Amino acid sequence: MAPHATDLHRVYIQTLLARRAMPEPLALEMYKRAVRAVSEYDAEFVPAQRATPEGLVEFLSEITTLLEPLGMEIKNGAEETTGSRWVVLCNNSASDVGQLATDLSPLEIAYYREVLSEIIASYPANSIGSNAALKLTLRLASTMARSVAEALLGALVSRGWLSRSARGRYSLPPRAVLELDAYLREEFGADTGDVDEDDEPGLIKLCKRCGRIVLTGAACVAPDCGAHYHAHCHAFILGSRNPICPACKVDLQDTPAAPIGEAAVPRAEDGWAGGAWRRKRGRRSGAARNGAPHAGDGDDEEGDGDEGDELDSDGEAVESEEEDGPSGVSRRANGETFIPDSMPE
């Protein structure tokens, strides 16, 4: 039986729509504020759930039930390094990454697809530098000025679709990983780390401890072992009484794991414009039927721009001075990229 929608549900749903992703402590604080707001409006209101982590879980479950007919749900996940819990409002119908933000123009969506594909193809770095990200505009069918790409990258970081580290490398934060989970597995293939698999290993690595996507963490280096772990899952195993790899049973304290994420590449590579990580991999048939983006055409190498692309003496794309047409980047009157539902700083 579906729960009855109250003013408290409506207020909190508005919070979720505005923020889309929140650390669990912030989600609990916003729940407390929503309770206070409704109580001030209705003196007789009594919330069904207490303002505790357990009460929040029950309340979010009710909201998920209410949002199911709209193709949305609330997912819980952990930040890969610290293991801190996150609450993310996800679109269940996002088989195509283009549905991640309907206010983005087709050109902006195409650019995010290229950035996303390059991040996944960069394994074990699972991240790309700023120069490499900006150079991806050369793959677009229409011209995108460097300044517009820079503004779009900043906006995507603000919205939680990308994360930018202190080294200036772009990767996927909790919101992107949770909301695009099904798409990433289908488009790039999931690799469970089992060495007896007959199929070609996918580019998406799954944690041997929790089964979720791993982009930052560690990989077992024992021969014939493809096990991967989130950083916090690896730390948990190392702190246990029996710190062995669940896949190959090697002692992980005696056999240090290899880093996965930006720690896997030296800082000297942060400024590279591309070329080192391009994978030859065709589009997966299931994702192709859904119109999802692909990780590459299979034969193209990074840095091979279209013949018609105009480059300067340093190999960078020359910015176009022309105004974008109907399919160009959506902008405000002052030229800034228009992205309304920004994430909090």
VOBA-1610 file (N, C-alpha, C; in pm, whole numbers, padded with zeros to 5 digits, always signed):
BEGIN
Met+00083-00119+00000Met+00000+00000+00000Met+00087+00124+00000Ala+00064+00213-00096Ala+00145+00333-00109Ala+00119+00428+00007Pro+00224+00492+00059Pro+00206+00587+00168Pro+00130+00711+00122His+00063+00774+00215His-00010+00897+00184His+00088+01013+00180Ala+00084+01091+00073Ala+00175+01205+00058Ala+00133+01318+00151Thr+00222+01359+00239Thr+00196+01468+00332Thr+00275+01592+00289Asp+00250+01702+00360Asp+00327+01823+00333Asp+00476+01800+00358Leu+00507+01715+00454Leu+00647+01685+00482Leu+00713+01617+00363His+00643+01522+00301His+00696+01458+00181His+00717+01560+00071Arg+00621+01648+00052Arg+00630+01747-00057Arg+00747+01843-00035Val+00764+01888+00088Val+00875+01980+00118Val+01009+01911+00094Tyr+01021+01787+00139Tyr+01150+01719+00125Tyr+01179+01684-00021Ile+01076+01650-00096Ile+01096+01623-00239Ile+01150+01747-00309Gln+01101+01865-00271Gln+01153+01989-00329Gln+01301+02006-00295Thr+01340+01968-00175Thr+01481+01974-00137Thr+01564+01880-00223Leu+01513+01759-00245Leu+01584+01662-00327Leu+01597+01710-00471Leu+01491+01768-00524Leu+01496+01818-00661Leu+01597+01931-00675Ala+01613+02011-00571Ala+01706+02123-00576Ala+01851+02078-00563Arg+01875+01977-00478Arg+02012+01935-00449Arg+02053+01810-00524Arg+01962+01718-00546Arg+01983+01593-00618Arg+02077+01495-00548Ala+02179+01542-00481Ala+02271+01452-00410Ala+02320+01521-00284Met+02321+01447-00172Met+02363+01503-00044Met+02434+01397+00039Pro+02536+01437+00114Pro+02590+01345+00215Pro+02479+01312+00315Glu+02482+01194+00371Glu+02373+01150+00460Glu+02352+01243+00580Pro+02458+01294+00643Pro+02435+01388+00754Pro+02358+01514+00709Leu+02387+01564+00589Leu+02314+01679+00539Leu+02170+01641+00509Ala+02148+01522+00454Ala+02012+01476+00425Ala+01930+01470+00554Leu+01993+01425+00663Leu+01923+01419+00792Leu+01893+01560+00842Glu+01988+01651+00828Glu+01966+01788+00872Glu+01852+01853+00792Met+01847+01827+00660Met+01739+01883+00579Met+01604+01823+00617Tyr+01606+01697+00663Tyr+01481+01636+00711Tyr+01434+01707+00838Lys+01526+01736+00928Lys+01490+01807+01051Lys+01433+01945+01020Arg+01494+02013+00925Arg+01445+02146+00887Arg+01307+02138+00823Ala+01286+02033+00743Ala+01156+02016+00680Ala+01048+01991+00785Val+01082+01912+00887Val+00986+01886+00996Val+00952+02015+01068Arg+01054+02097+01096Arg+01029+02224+01165Arg+00942+02317+01080Ala+00970+02319+00949Ala+00893+02407+00861Ala+00746+02367+00857Val+00719+02238+00845Val+00581+02191+00840Val+00513+02211+00976Ser+00586+02192+01085Ser+00530+02208+01218Ser+00491+02354+01245Glu+00569+02448+01191Glu+00535+02589+01208Glu+00408+02625+01131Tyr+00385+02555+01019Tyr+00265+02579+00939Tyr+00143+02511+01000Asp+00166+02390+01056Asp+00057+02312+01113Asp+00097+02270+01254Ala+00044+02336+01352Ala+00082+02311+01491Ala+00048+02170+01537Glu-00046+02104+01472Glu-00087+01969+01512Glu-00011+01860+01437Phe+00080+01898+01349Phe+00153+01798+01270Phe+00251+01721+01357Val+00251+01589+01340Val+00346+01501+01408Val+00405+01407+01303Pro+00535+01412+01280Pro+00595+01325+01178Pro+00588+01179+01217Ala+00571+01094+01119Ala+00561+00950+01146Ala+00696+00890+01181Gln+00803+00952+01134Gln+00938+00901+01160Gln+01015+01000+01246Arg+01098+00948+01334Arg+01180+01034+01419Arg+01295+01093+01337Ala+01351+01200+01385Ala+01462+01266+01317Ala+01593+01200+01355Thr+01606+01073+01316Thr+01726+00993+01341Thr+01767+00929+01210Pro+01890+00876+01201Pro+01930+00806+01078Pro+01834+00695+01040Glu+01785+00621+01139Glu+01691+00513+01110Glu+01558+00569+01060Gly+01513+00677+01122Gly+01389+00740+01078Gly+01401+00796+00938Leu+01518+00851+00906Leu+01541+00904+00771Leu+01532+00794+00667Val+01587+00677+00696Val+01581+00565+00602Val+01436+00527+00573Glu+01353+00521+00677Glu+01212+00488+00658Glu+01141+00596+00576Phe+01173+00721+00605Phe+01109+00832+00535Phe+01149+00833+00387Leu+01277+00810+00358Leu+01323+00808+00219Leu+01263+00690+00142Ser+01238+00580+00212Ser+01173+00466+00148Ser+01031+00503+00105Glu+00962+00580+00187Glu+00828+00626+00151Glu+00834+00718+00029Ile+00932+00807+00026Ile+00943+00898-00088Ile+00973+00822-00216Thr+01057+00720-00207Thr+01086+00638-00325Thr+00959+00575-00379Thr+00875+00524-00289Thr+00748+00465-00332Thr+00660+00569-00401Leu+00657+00690-00347Leu+00576+00797-00407Leu+00630+00839-00543Leu+00762+00831-00563Leu+00823+00877-00687Leu+00832+00769-00795Glu+00808+00645-00759Glu+00819+00535-00856Glu+00736+00556-00982Pro+00609+00603-00972Pro+00531+00625-01095Pro+00593+00730-01187Leu+00680+00815-01132Leu+00744+00920-01211Leu+00880+00875-01265Gly+00915+00749-01241Gly+01042+00698-01291Gly+01162+00746-01213Met+01143+00776-01085Met+01253+00824-01003Met+01261+00744-00875Glu+01378+00740-00814Glu+01396+00672-00686Glu+01513+00735-00612Ile+01522+00705-00484Ile+01633+00752-00402Ile+01728+00635-00380Lys+01856+00658-00411Lys+01958+00556-00391Lys+02055+00601-00284Asn+02105+00504-00210Asn+02208+00529-00110Asn+02338+00465-00155Gly+02446+00535-00137Gly+02575+00482-00175Gly+02685+00543-00089Ala+02806+00495-00110Ala+02919+00541-00030Ala+03021+00610-00118Glu+03080+00716-00066Glu+03192+00781-00133Glu+03308+00681-00132Glu+03377+00667-00244Glu+03470+00556-00261Glu+03591+00561-00170Thr+03638+00678-00136Thr+03759+00689-00055Thr+03730+00677+00094Thr+03637+00759+00143Thr+03611+00763+00287Thr+03501+00667+00332Gly+03415+00628+00239Gly+03303+00542+00275Gly+03185+00619+00332Ser+03191+00752+00333Ser+03080+00833+00383Ser+02957+00809+00297Arg+02840+00804+00361Arg+02716+00769+00292Arg+02656+00890+00222Trp+02596+00866+00106Trp+02531+00969+00026Trp+02389+00929-00006Val+02303+01030-00024Val+02164+01012-00066Val+02150+01083-00200Val+02105+01008-00301Val+02099+01062-00437Val+01960+01036-00497Leu+01900+01140-00552Leu+01774+01125-00626Leu+01809+01089-00769Cys+01764+00971-00812Cys+01805+00917-00942Cys+01687+00903-01037Asn+01718+00912-01165Asn+01621+00891-01271Asn+01629+00746-01315Asn+01526+00667-01286Asn+01527+00526-01324Asn+01526+00504-01474Ser+01478+00602-01550Ser+01464+00586-01694Ser+01587+00630-01771Ala+01697+00656-01701Ala+01815+00713-01767Ala+01899+00605-01835Ser+01838+00528-01929Ser+01915+00434-02008Ser+02009+00508-02101Asp+01971+00628-02139Asp+02057+00715-02220Asp+02110+00824-02129Val+02241+00842-02130Val+02301+00944-02046Val+02248+01082-02080Gly+02188+01098-02197Gly+02132+01226-02235Gly+02018+01269-02144Gln+01959+01175-02070Gln+01850+01210-01980Gln+01899+01263-01846Leu+02033+01276-01831Leu+02086+01323-01705Leu+02046+01467-01677Ala+02019+01545-01778Ala+01981+01684-01756Ala+01910+01734-01880Thr+01779+01745-01874Thr+01703+01780-01992Thr+01722+01924-02034Asp+01778+02008-01946Asp+01799+02147-01983Asp+01928+02167-02062Leu+02011+02064-02072Leu+02134+02075-02150Leu+02104+02064-02299Ser+02181+02135-02379Ser+02164+02127-02524Ser+02222+01995-02576Pro+02186+01953-02697Pro+02245+01832-02753Pro+02397+01837-02759Leu+02453+01954-02786Leu+02598+01966-02792Leu+02661+01948-02655Glu+02599+02002-02552Glu+02651+01986-02417Glu+02644+01841-02373Ile+02534+01773-02407Ile+02520+01631-02373Ile+02625+01548-02445Ala+02647+01578-02572Ala+02748+01506-02649Ala+02887+01524-02587Tyr+02915+01644-02540Tyr+03045+01669-02478Tyr+03060+01589-02348Tyr+02955+01587-02266Tyr+02962+01509-02142Tyr+02982+01361-02173Arg+02919+01313-02277Arg+02939+01173-02317Arg+03086+01145-02347Glu+03149+01236-02419Glu+03290+01218-02452Glu+03377+01219-02327Val+03349+01312-02235Val+03426+01318-02111Val+03405+01190-02030Leu+03281+01146-02019Leu+03249+01024-01945Leu+03321+00904-02005Ser+03314+00889-02136Ser+03379+00776-02203Ser+03529+00778-02181Glu+03589+00896-02187Glu+03734+00906-02170Glu+03776+00876-02028Ile+03695+00914-01931Ile+03725+00882-01792Ile+03727+00731-01772Ile+03627+00662-01824Ile+03620+00517-01810Ile+03733+00449-01886Ala+03765+00501-02004Ala+03871+00441-02085Ala+04010+00467-02029Ser+04022+00556-01932Ser+04153+00592-01879Ser+04204+00495-01772Tyr+04131+00387-01746Tyr+04172+00291-01643Tyr+04321+00261-01653Pro+04396+00257-01543Pro+04351+00259-01403Pro+04336+00399-01343Ala+04361+00504-01422Ala+04350+00639-01367Ala+04205+00675-01336Asn+04112+00629-01423Asn+03970+00660-01408Asn+03948+00810-01387Ser+04029+00888-01454Ser+04022+01033-01444Ser+04104+01091-01559Ile+04074+01214-01595Ile+04148+01281-01702Ile+04182+01423-01658Gly+04293+01475-01709Gly+04335+01609-01677Gly+04251+01713-01750Ser+04267+01839-01709Ser+04188+01947-01767Ser+04216+01963-01916Asn+04342+01956-01956Asn+04375+01973-02097Asn+04313+01863-02182Ala+04319+01741-02130Ala+04259+01629-02204Ala+04108+01648-02216Ala+04044+01696-02109Ala+03900+01718-02113Ala+03863+01825-02215Leu+03940+01932-02218Leu+03909+02041-02311Leu+03933+01999-02456Lys+04032+01913-02478Lys+04062+01871-02615Lys+03952+01781-02672Leu+03868+01725-02587Leu+03761+01639-02634Leu+03658+01715-02717Thr+03660+01848-02712Thr+03570+01926-02797Thr+03597+01901-02944Leu+03718+01854-02978Leu+03752+01827-03117Leu+03673+01710-03174Arg+03616+01627-03088Arg+03539+01512-03135Arg+03394+01547-03164Leu+03351+01665-03124Leu+03211+01702-03141Leu+03179+01736-03285Ala+03053+01710-03322Ala+03011+01737-03459Ala+03004+01887-03486Ser+02976+01966-03381Ser+02970+02111-03395Ser+03080+02175-03311Thr+03110+02299-03343Thr+03216+02370-03273Thr+03174+02409-03132Met+03263+02387-03036Met+03243+02436-02900Met+03369+02511-02860Ala+03355+02639-02829Ala+03469+02720-02790Ala+03527+02670-02658Arg+03657+02690-02641Arg+03724+02646-02519Arg+03662+02709-02396Ser+03629+02838-02403Ser+03570+02906-02287Ser+03435+02846-02251Val+03359+02805-02351Val+03229+02742-02324Val+03249+02606-02260Ala+03348+02529-02309Ala+03376+02398-02251Ala+03421+02412-02105Glu+03504+02512-02077Glu+03549+02534-01940Glu+03431+02566-01848Ala+03340+02651-01897Ala+03222+02686-01817Ala+03133+02565-01795Leu+03118+02483-01898Leu+03034+02364-01887Leu+03094+02264-01789Leu+03225+02244-01793Leu+03291+02154-01698Leu+03268+02201-01555Gly+03281+02332-01533Gly+03257+02386-01400Gly+03114+02364-01354Ala+03019+02381-01447Ala+02879+02361-01413Ala+02849+02215-01383Leu+02908+02124-01458Leu+02888+01981-01434Leu+02947+01940-01299Val+03057+02002-01260Val+03114+01977-01127Val+03018+02027-01020Ser+02962+02147-01042Ser+02869+02205-00946Ser+02745+02120-00928Arg+02702+02056-01035Arg+02581+01974-01030Arg+02606+01833-00980Gly+02731+01795-00966Gly+02761+01661-00916Gly+02776+01556-01024Trp+02783+01596-01151Trp+02805+01500-01259Trp+02953+01474-01283Leu+03037+01566-01238Leu+03181+01547-01244Leu+03241+01594-01112Ser+03362+01546-01084Ser+03437+01592-00969Ser+03574+01637-01018Arg+03624+01747-00962Arg+03756+01798-01001Arg+03846+01798-00877Ser+03956+01726-00885Ser+04046+01712-00771Ser+04140+01830-00761Ala+04219+01833-00654Ala+04318+01938-00636Ala+04423+01933-00746Arg+04441+01817-00808Arg+04535+01804-00919Arg+04476+01850-01051Gly+04348+01887-01049Gly+04283+01932-01171Gly+04233+01820-01259Arg+04219+01701-01204Arg+04172+01586-01282Arg+04022+01567-01259Tyr+03952+01532-01366Tyr+03808+01510-01361Tyr+03778+01361-01346Ser+03684+01331-01257Ser+03642+01193-01234Ser+03493+01195-01205Leu+03438+01078-01171Leu+03294+01067-01146Leu+03267+01063-00995Pro+03186+01156-00944Pro+03152+01160-00802Pro+03033+01068-00771Pro+02991+01061-00644Pro+02882+00969-00605Pro+02755+00984-00687Arg+02711+01108-00717Arg+02586+01124-00792Arg+02595+01057-00928Ala+02703+01082-01000Ala+02716+01025-01134Ala+02723+00873-01129Val+02801+00820-01035Val+02818+00674-01026Val+02685+00607-00992Leu+02610+00664-00898Leu+02484+00602-00856Leu+02376+00615-00962Glu+02361+00733-01020Glu+02252+00754-01115Glu+02281+00687-01249Leu+02408+00677-01287Leu+02443+00618-01417Leu+02491+00474-01402Asp+02467+00413-01289Asp+02516+00277-01263Asp+02477+00179-01373Ala+02348+00170-01403Ala+02301+00074-01503Ala+02358+00107-01641Tyr+02362+00235-01674Tyr+02416+00276-01804Tyr+02564+00242-01817Leu+02643+00267-01713Leu+02786+00239-01718Leu+02812+00091-01736Arg+02739+00008-01665Arg+02758-00137-01676Arg+02722-00187-01815Glu+02614-00134-01871Glu+02569-00181-02002Glu+02658-00130-02113Glu+02695-00004-02106Glu+02772+00058-02213Glu+02916+00010-02219Phe+02981-00001-02103Phe+03124-00033-02099Phe+03153-00174-02051Gly+03053-00244-02002Gly+03073-00381-01956Gly+03126-00387-01816Ala+03069-00476-01736Ala+03110-00492-01596Ala+03208-00607-01584Asp+03317-00584-01513Asp+03420-00685-01489Asp+03416-00723-01342Thr+03375-00845-01313Thr+03363-00890-01174Thr+03498-00931-01115Gly+03600-00943-01201Gly+03731-00984-01153Gly+03753-01133-01155Asp+03653-01210-01202Asp+03668-01355-01211Asp+03756-01390-01330Val+03861-01463-01306Val+03958-01492-01412Val+03909-01598-01510Asp+03804-01672-01476Asp+03756-01778-01564Asp+03644-01731-01657Glu+03625-01600-01666Glu+03521-01548-01754Glu+03558-01573-01899Asp+03460-01614-01981Asp+03484-01637-02123Asp+03477-01508-02202Asp+03393-01415-02158Asp+03376-01290-02230Asp+03492-01195-02203Glu+03508-01100-02293Glu+03609-00997-02275Glu+03578-00917-02149Pro+03677-00896-02062Pro+03650-00820-01939Pro+03601-00679-01971Gly+03503-00634-01897Gly+03452-00500-01919Gly+03543-00395-01859Leu+03517-00270-01891Leu+03597-00161-01838Leu+03550-00117-01700Ile+03429-00155-01662Ile+03376-00117-01531Ile+03412-00226-01430Lys+03494-00190-01334Lys+03538-00285-01231Lys+03441-00282-01113Leu+03413-00399-01059Leu+03321-00411-00946Leu+03396-00454-00821Cys+03360-00395-00709Cys+03427-00423-00583Cys+03399-00566-00537Lys+03504-00638-00499Lys+03489-00776-00453Lys+03425-00784-00315Arg+03421-00672-00244Arg+03360-00675-00111Arg+03214-00636-00115Cys+03178-00529-00188Cys+03040-00482-00185Cys+02967-00496-00318Gly+03039-00525-00427Gly+02975-00548-00556Gly+02941-00422-00634Arg+02978-00304-00584Arg+02947-00180-00654Arg+03063-00137-00742Ile+03036-00039-00829Ile+03135+00009-00923Ile+03254+00070-00849Val+03375+00035-00895Val+03498+00088-00837Val+03566+00180-00939Leu+03586+00304-00902Leu+03664+00397-00983Leu+03785+00451-00905Thr+03778+00445-00774Thr+03889+00488-00689Thr+03908+00383-00580Gly+04026+00327-00571Gly+04049+00225-00471Gly+04178+00150-00494Ala+04170+00017-00496Ala+04289-00066-00506Ala+04257-00193-00585Ala+04362-00251-00643Ala+04349-00375-00719Ala+04451-00476-00669Cys+04408-00598-00650Cys+04498-00704-00607Cys+04600-00732-00718Val+04727-00745-00681Val+04832-00764-00781Val+04879-00909-00789Ala+04813-00999-00717Ala+04850-01139-00723Ala+04828-01192-00865Pro+04912-01284-00911Pro+04897-01340-01046Pro+04757-01398-01067Asp+04701-01371-01184Asp+04571-01424-01224Asp+04457-01381-01130Cys+04472-01268-01063Cys+04365-01216-00979Cys+04324-01080-01031Gly+04196-01063-01056Gly+04147-00936-01107Gly+04059-00863-01008Ala+04076-00891-00878Ala+03991-00831-00775Ala+04021-00683-00758His+03913-00604-00744His+03923-00461-00718His+03843-00427-00593Tyr+03883-00319-00527Tyr+03816-00277-00404Tyr+03807-00125-00399His+03697-00075-00341His+03695+00066-00306His+03803+00090-00201Ala+03847+00214-00191Ala+03950+00245-00092Ala+03903+00211+00049His+03776+00244+00079His+03727+00215+00215His+03702+00066+00236Cys+03666-00007+00130Cys+03649-00153+00142Cys+03785-00221+00161His+03885-00171+00090His+04021-00226+00105His+04073-00201+00247Ala+04048-00080+00298Ala+04090-00048+00435Ala+04019-00137+00537Phe+03892-00168+00512Phe+03816-00255+00601Phe+03878-00394+00604Ile+03914-00446+00487Ile+03973-00580+00482Ile+04108-00582+00552Leu+04189-00477+00530Leu+04320-00471+00593Leu+04308-00466+00745Gly+04201-00406+00795Gly+04182-00395+00939Gly+04113-00513+01003Ser+04076-00613+00923Ser+04008-00731+00976Ser+04108-00832+01031Arg+04057-00933+01100Arg+04145-01036+01156Arg+04211-01120+01048Asn+04144-01134+00937Asn+04195-01218+00828Asn+04201-01135+00701Pro+04304-01053+00682Pro+04310-00960+00569Pro+04352-01026+00439Ile+04268-01114+00388Ile+04301-01183+00264Ile+04209-01137+00152Cys+04255-01151+00030Cys+04174-01118-00087Cys+04063-01222-00101Pro+03937-01182-00108Pro+03828-01279-00121Pro+03837-01362-00249Ala+03907-01311-00350Ala+03913-01381-00478Ala+04024-01485-00482Cys+04147-01445-00446Cys+04262-01535-00460Cys+04320-01580-00327Lys+04270-01526-00215Lys+04310-01564-00080Lys+04452-01521-00044Val+04514-01433-00121Val+04646-01384-00087Val+04634-01287+00030Asp+04736-01281+00114Asp+04736-01188+00227Asp+04763-01048+00174Leu+04665-00959+00188Leu+04678-00826+00132Leu+04775-00738+00209Gln+04808-00775+00332Gln+04909-00701+00406Gln+05050-00734+00357Asp+05069-00858+00315Asp+05200-00899+00262Asp+05215-00863+00115Thr+05103-00846+00046Thr+05104-00815-00097Thr+05029-00685-00120Pro+05095-00571-00109Pro+05026-00442-00125Pro+04955-00432-00259Ala+04835-00379-00255Ala+04755-00365-00376Ala+04801-00244-00458Ala+04766-00245-00586Ala+04798-00133-00674Ala+04688-00029-00667Pro+04723+00099-00669Pro+04620+00204-00659Pro+04536+00213-00786Ile+04409+00246-00767Ile+04316+00270-00876Ile+04261+00411-00859Gly+04258+00488-00965Gly+04217+00627-00956Gly+04333+00717-00992Glu+04323+00845-00961Glu+04428+00937-01003Glu+04562+00906-00936Ala+04561+00835-00824Ala+04685+00795-00760Ala+04764+00695-00844Ala+04699+00637-00946Ala+04766+00539-01031Ala+04853+00605-01138Val+04843+00736-01155Val+04923+00805-01257Val+05003+00916-01192Pro+05124+00942-01242Pro+05207+01049-01184Pro+05150+01187-01216Arg+05185+01283-01133Arg+05139+01419-01154Arg+05185+01477-01287Ala+05296+01426-01338Ala+05348+01476-01465Ala+05250+01456-01579Glu+05159+01361-01565Glu+05065+01331-01672Glu+04937+01413-01660Asp+04922+01492-01553Asp+04798+01568-01534Asp+04775+01670-01644Gly+04882+01723-01701Gly+04867+01825-01804Gly+04864+01772-01945Trp+04873+01641-01962Trp+04871+01584-02098Trp+04737+01611-02164Ala+04743+01632-02293Ala+04620+01661-02367Ala+04553+01536-02419Gly+04613+01420-02398Gly+04547+01296-02441Gly+04642+01203-02511Gly+04590+01085-02546Gly+04666+00991-02625Gly+04706+00866-02549Ala+04730+00877-02417Ala+04785+00763-02344Ala+04682+00657-02311Trp+04557+00697-02297Trp+04461+00604-02240Trp+04351+00559-02334Arg+04357+00602-02460Arg+04248+00569-02551Arg+04238+00420-02572Arg+04121+00362-02548Arg+04099+00219-02568Arg+04025+00195-02699Lys+04056+00083-02763Lys+03982+00043-02881Lys+03869-00048-02836Arg+03749+00007-02835Arg+03634-00070-02789Arg+03511-00021-02860Gly+03438-00109-02920Gly+03319-00071-02993Gly+03202-00050-02902Arg+03095+00000-02958Arg+02972+00021-02882Arg+02908-00112-02850Arg+02857-00124-02730Arg+02787-00246-02691Arg+02648-00244-02750Ser+02604-00359-02800Ser+02481-00363-02878Ser+02359-00316-02800Gly+02349-00357-02673Gly+02232-00318-02595Gly+02223-00169-02578Ala+02336-00106-02548Ala+02336+00038-02529Ala+02310+00108-02661Ala+02358+00049-02771Ala+02337+00113-02900Ala+02189+00120-02934Arg+02116+00016-02896Arg+01974+00017-02925Arg+01902+00125-02847Asn+01956+00160-02732Asn+01894+00264-02651Asn+01943+00403-02687Gly+02032+00414-02785Gly+02081+00543-02827Gly+02182+00602-02732Ala+02246+00517-02646Ala+02342+00567-02550Ala+02473+00595-02619Pro+02558+00679-02558Pro+02688+00711-02617Pro+02780+00592-02609His+02890+00594-02684His+02983+00483-02685His+03121+00533-02649Ala+03209+00439-02614Ala+03343+00473-02565Ala+03441+00498-02677Gly+03400+00489-02798Gly+03489+00513-02911Gly+03447+00429-03028Asp+03494+00463-03145Asp+03457+00389-03265Asp+03544+00268-03286Gly+03644+00249-03199Gly+03725+00130-03209Gly+03857+00153-03278Asp+03862+00240-03378Asp+03985+00260-03452Asp+04047+00395-03429Asp+03974+00486-03368Asp+04026+00619-03347Asp+04117+00621-03226Glu+04228+00692-03239Glu+04318+00711-03126Glu+04299+00851-03072Glu+04319+00865-02942Glu+04305+00995-02878Glu+04398+01096-02942Gly+04347+01214-02964Gly+04428+01321-03018Gly+04416+01333-03167Asp+04350+01238-03234Asp+04330+01248-03377Asp+04205+01327-03403Gly+04217+01455-03415Gly+04101+01538-03439Gly+04048+01520-03578Asp+03927+01571-03604Asp+03872+01565-03737Asp+03957+01647-03831Glu+03957+01611-03959Glu+04041+01679-04054Glu+04007+01826-04064Gly+03882+01859-04037Gly+03841+01997-04051Gly+03868+02082-03929Asp+03918+02022-03820Asp+03943+02099-03699Asp+04063+02189-03719Glu+04050+02313-03677Glu+04159+02409-03690Glu+04233+02418-03559Leu+04365+02395-03560Leu+04446+02395-03440Leu+04545+02509-03443Asp+04585+02554-03323Asp+04688+02656-03318Asp+04825+02589-03314Ser+04928+02668-03291Ser+05064+02616-03298Ser+05094+02515-03188Asp+05016+02518-03080Asp+05035+02424-02971Asp+04946+02302-02982Gly+04873+02293-03092Gly+04785+02178-03111Gly+04651+02192-03046Glu+04618+02310-02994Glu+04488+02332-02932Glu+04388+02380-03034Ala+04261+02353-03007Ala+04157+02394-03100Ala+04143+02545-03098Val+04125+02605-03215Val+04102+02747-03223Val+03956+02774-03193Glu+03930+02866-03102Glu+03793+02895-03063Glu+03719+02965-03174Ser+03595+02925-03191Ser+03512+02988-03293Ser+03448+03113-03237Glu+03442+03218-03320Glu+03380+03343-03278Glu+03234+03349-03317Glu+03187+03246-03388Glu+03050+03247-03435Glu+02955+03212-03322Glu+02834+03262-03329Glu+02732+03228-03231Glu+02683+03086-03255Asp+02650+03016-03149Asp+02597+02881-03162Asp+02457+02885-03220Gly+02429+02787-03304Gly+02297+02778-03365Gly+02200+02711-03272Pro+02086+02665-03324Pro+01984+02601-03241Pro+02035+02480-03165Ser+02135+02409-03223Ser+02185+02290-03156Ser+02308+02321-03072Gly+02344+02445-03056Gly+02463+02481-02982Gly+02441+02482-02832Val+02536+02539-02761Val+02531+02539-02616Val+02427+02639-02568Ser+02343+02596-02474Ser+02243+02686-02419Ser+02311+02785-02326Arg+02284+02916-02347Arg+02351+03017-02267Arg+02255+03126-02224Arg+02292+03197-02117Arg+02217+03314-02076Arg+02251+03430-02168Ala+02185+03541-02147Ala+02210+03658-02228Ala+02354+03707-02214Asn+02415+03686-02097Asn+02552+03732-02078Asn+02656+03631-02122Gly+02610+03520-02184Gly+02701+03422-02239Gly+02736+03307-02147Glu+02688+03308-02022Glu+02719+03199-01932Glu+02634+03077-01964Thr+02689+02960-01935Thr+02614+02837-01956Thr+02495+02833-01861Phe+02378+02794-01911Phe+02257+02793-01832Phe+02235+02657-01773Ile+02261+02641-01643Ile+02237+02517-01572Ile+02176+02554-01436Pro+02044+02540-01420Pro+01975+02593-01303Pro+01994+02518-01172Asp+01992+02384-01175Asp+01987+02312-01048Asp+02128+02281-00999Ser+02200+02383-00955Ser+02339+02368-00912Ser+02346+02298-00778Met+02455+02225-00760Met+02482+02160-00634Met+02540+02261-00537Pro+02524+02241-00406Pro+02585+02332-00309Pro+02736+02317-00310Glu+02806+02421-00274Glu+02951+02416-00267Glu+02994+02322-00153
//
